[in-house]
Amino acid sequence: MKKNGVINSQVAAVIADMGHMDWLSIGDAGMPVPMGTPKIDLAVENEIPSFMTVLRNVLTEMEVQRIYLAEEIKEQNPEQLAAIKEVLPNVEITFVDHSQLKQDLAKTHAFIRTGEMTPYSNIILESGVTF
């Protein structure tokens, strides 16, 4: 039995299968997931688990070189944006329109659904390399 890090077997498998520049997404409970994109549903109830809890957990095992966020997070959820910047202080951020972010989910290895209930709490993580 794995004793720390990402213990969810589906999430751990997706991270282990990723290569440089592959995408993984994490989002709120309301984000629509395109047909064909695997959804790993961790939501138990409102706010459980939170977006930030899941993001922090994924970051224990995934090297990230860039993130993609909805432009709207700047105005609609600045607290979440600040929290994201705090855990990824040296990672480049690309802001796109929320509709574009939703379309880009089709290019991700998986979408991890959280119980988050705040607007624009969605992210695409671009995998970096460790060497």
C-alpha positions as CSV (number, residue, x, y, z in Angstrom):
1,M,0.0,0.0,0.0
2,K,1.3,3.4,-0.9
3,K,1.7,5.5,2.2
4,N,2.0,9.1,1.0
5,G,1.7,11.4,-1.9
6,V,-1.1,10.7,-4.4
7,I,-2.8,7.6,-3.1
8,N,-5.8,7.7,-5.5
9,S,-4.8,4.9,-7.9
10,Q,-6.4,6.6,-11.0
11,V,-4.7,10.0,-10.3
12,A,-1.4,8.3,-9.6
13,A,-1.6,6.3,-12.8
14,V,-2.3,9.3,-14.9
15,I,0.6,11.3,-13.5
16,A,3.0,8.3,-13.9
17,D,1.9,8.0,-17.6
18,M,2.6,11.6,-18.5
19,G,5.5,12.9,-20.5
20,H,7.0,16.3,-21.1
21,M,4.4,18.9,-22.1
22,D,1.4,16.6,-21.5
23,W,-1.7,18.2,-19.9
24,L,-3.7,17.2,-16.7
25,S,-6.6,19.3,-15.5
26,I,-8.2,19.8,-12.1
27,G,-11.4,21.6,-11.6
28,D,-14.5,22.6,-9.8
29,A,-17.6,20.5,-9.5
30,G,-19.4,22.3,-12.3
31,M,-16.9,22.2,-15.1
32,P,-18.2,20.4,-18.1
33,V,-15.9,17.6,-19.3
34,P,-15.7,16.9,-23.0
35,M,-16.8,13.5,-24.2
36,G,-13.7,11.3,-24.5
37,T,-11.7,13.0,-21.7
38,P,-11.4,10.7,-18.8
39,K,-13.0,12.1,-15.6
40,I,-11.6,11.2,-12.2
41,D,-14.4,12.2,-9.9
42,L,-13.2,12.9,-6.4
43,A,-16.2,15.1,-5.3
44,V,-17.9,13.8,-2.2
45,E,-20.0,16.8,-1.3
46,N,-19.8,20.6,-1.5
47,E,-16.2,21.7,-1.0
48,I,-14.9,18.2,-0.3
49,P,-12.3,17.9,-1.5
50,S,-11.4,21.4,-2.2
51,F,-9.6,22.4,-5.4
52,M,-6.5,23.5,-3.5
53,T,-6.3,20.3,-1.5
54,V,-6.3,18.3,-4.7
55,L,-3.9,20.6,-6.5
56,R,-1.4,20.5,-3.6
57,N,-1.6,16.7,-3.6
58,V,-1.0,16.4,-7.3
59,L,2.0,18.7,-7.1
60,T,3.7,16.3,-4.7
61,E,4.3,14.0,-7.6
62,M,4.0,16.1,-10.8
63,E,6.6,18.5,-12.3
64,V,4.8,21.5,-13.8
65,Q,6.3,23.9,-16.2
66,R,3.3,26.0,-17.1
67,I,-0.4,26.4,-16.1
68,Y,-3.4,27.6,-17.9
69,L,-6.2,29.5,-16.2
70,A,-9.3,31.3,-17.2
71,E,-8.9,35.0,-17.7
72,E,-12.0,35.4,-15.6
73,I,-10.4,34.1,-12.4
74,K,-8.6,37.5,-12.1
75,E,-11.9,39.3,-11.4
76,Q,-14.3,36.6,-10.3
77,N,-12.0,34.6,-7.9
78,P,-8.9,36.5,-7.0
79,E,-8.5,34.6,-3.7
80,Q,-8.2,31.3,-5.6
81,L,-5.7,32.9,-8.1
82,A,-3.6,34.0,-5.2
83,A,-3.6,30.5,-3.7
84,I,-2.6,29.0,-7.0
85,K,0.3,31.5,-7.3
86,E,1.4,30.7,-3.8
87,V,1.8,26.9,-4.5
88,L,3.3,27.5,-8.0
89,P,5.4,30.6,-7.5
90,N,7.9,30.1,-10.3
91,V,5.6,28.6,-12.9
92,E,4.5,30.5,-16.0
93,I,0.8,31.3,-16.2
94,T,-1.1,31.5,-19.5
95,F,-4.5,33.1,-19.2
96,V,-7.2,32.1,-21.7
97,D,-10.9,32.8,-22.1
98,H,-13.0,30.4,-20.0
99,S,-14.6,29.0,-23.1
100,Q,-11.2,28.2,-24.5
101,L,-10.2,26.5,-21.3
102,K,-13.3,24.3,-21.5
103,Q,-12.4,23.3,-25.1
104,D,-8.8,22.6,-24.1
105,L,-9.9,20.0,-21.6
106,A,-10.3,17.7,-24.7
107,K,-6.5,17.7,-25.0
108,T,-5.8,16.6,-21.4
109,H,-4.9,13.1,-20.2
110,A,-7.7,13.4,-17.6
111,F,-9.9,15.9,-15.7
112,I,-9.9,15.6,-11.9
113,R,-13.3,16.8,-10.5
114,T,-13.2,18.2,-7.0
115,G,-16.0,19.3,-4.7
116,E,-15.0,23.0,-5.2
117,M,-17.9,25.4,-5.5
118,T,-16.2,28.7,-6.3
119,P,-16.1,30.2,-9.8
120,Y,-13.3,29.5,-12.3
121,S,-11.5,27.1,-10.0
122,N,-10.1,25.2,-13.0
123,I,-6.5,24.6,-14.1
124,I,-4.6,22.8,-16.8
125,L,-1.2,21.7,-15.7
126,E,1.5,21.3,-18.3
127,S,4.1,18.6,-17.4
128,G,7.7,19.6,-17.1
129,V,10.8,17.4,-16.9
130,T,12.9,16.6,-13.8
131,F,16.2,16.6,-15.6
